[in-house]
Each structure stands twice: as structure tokens, then as C-alpha cells.
């Protein structure tokens, strides 16, 4: 059985609200956020723009990274996003999601 990549991601709303999550299927998870199928925080605040993602070979490493990022202040999360995405563009805008 092959290894499955696990992603830590940060999505944001147009008003600046951020959400950090973890998934093994990033495209499907983003689709869930965008259609409202993912109930809770992201649905309540309209969070659906992919601002940051990092792939991990081992799920336990991804889980550790997610917990670490969730513990950070907003300013540190914004710094992390800027390392990959200085213009805060939706990184998935060229993907075909659903």
C-alpha cells in the first residue's frame, strides 16, 4: 500500500478570517469548505481561499505542524503565508474543483 500525502493548509475569507486544517485530499476538502459541506467555523465565516499549504509524507508530522500553527498568533500565521504566497492569492484558483 502506497503512502498518502497529508496536507496542512490555511484558508481565509475576503474579510481576513483565517482557518488552519489538515487533510489527505486537499482539493476535496477545499470543495467542502466552498460548498458549505464543512459545517462549523469555515462555513460560518465564508472561509474558502487557499492561502498556504504544506505537504507531509507522514501524517503524524502534518498533525504536529497543524497543532503548532493553530497555537500561533495571527501575525505569525500571516508571516508564514507570506513565505509561500506574498500576494495572498488563492493558490487553488487555477484548479478545477467540482
N, C-alpha and C positions, 0 to 999 in steps of 0.2 A: 504494500500500500504506500503511495507517494505522500510526501509531506505537503501540508496545506499551508499556504502563506496566511498569516494573520496580520491585520492592519490596525494601527491606532490612527484615528482621524480626528480632526477638529472641523466642525461645520459652524457656519454663522448665519445670522439673519441680516437683512438690509439695515436694521437698526443697531447692529453691533453686538447682539447677544451671541455668546459662544457656547458650544456643546462639544465635549470630548467623549469619544466612544471607541469601541473595539469590535471588529468583525472579521470573519473569514471570507466574506463576499461583499466587497466594498460597493460595487455597482448596485447590487440588490438592496443593500442597507440604505444607500442614498435614495433609491426609488421609494423605499418605505417611508423615509423622512419626508420626501416631497409629496407623496400622495396622502399623507396623514395616517398611514397604516401603523406607524410607530407612535403609539399613544404616549402622552406624557409631556415632558419638558420641551422637546423639539417641536412637537405639534402645537403646543400652546403658544410658543414664541415664533413660529414660522421659520425655523432654522433649517436651511436646506442647501446652502452654498458650501462646497468643499474648499476649505482654505488651507488645510495641511493634511498630509498622510505620510505614514512611515510603515514599511513592510518589515515583518519579522518572520524568521524561519521557524522559531519555536513560540508557541502560544504563551508559554509562561513568561517569556521576555516581553511580549506585547502587553500582557496583563500588568507587569511591573511598570512598564512605561506609561500605560494609561493611568494607573494609580498615582504615579509621580506627577504627571501633567495635571491631573484633576486637583492635586494638592497645591498647585502653584497659584500665585496671584494672577490676575488678569494681565497685568503688564508683562509678566514673564511669558505668558501664553502668546501674547501679541509679538514679542521678540522672536519666539520660536516660529511663528507663522511667517514673519518677515524673512527668515533664513531661507525658506523654500519659495516664498510667494510674496515678494516685496510690494506688489501692487494689489494684493488681496483679491485677485481674480478668482472666479470659480474654476478650480482646477479640472472639474468634470464637464465644463461647458461644451467640449468637443465630443464627449461620449454620447453614445446612443443608449439612453436609459428608457426601457419600456416603451 
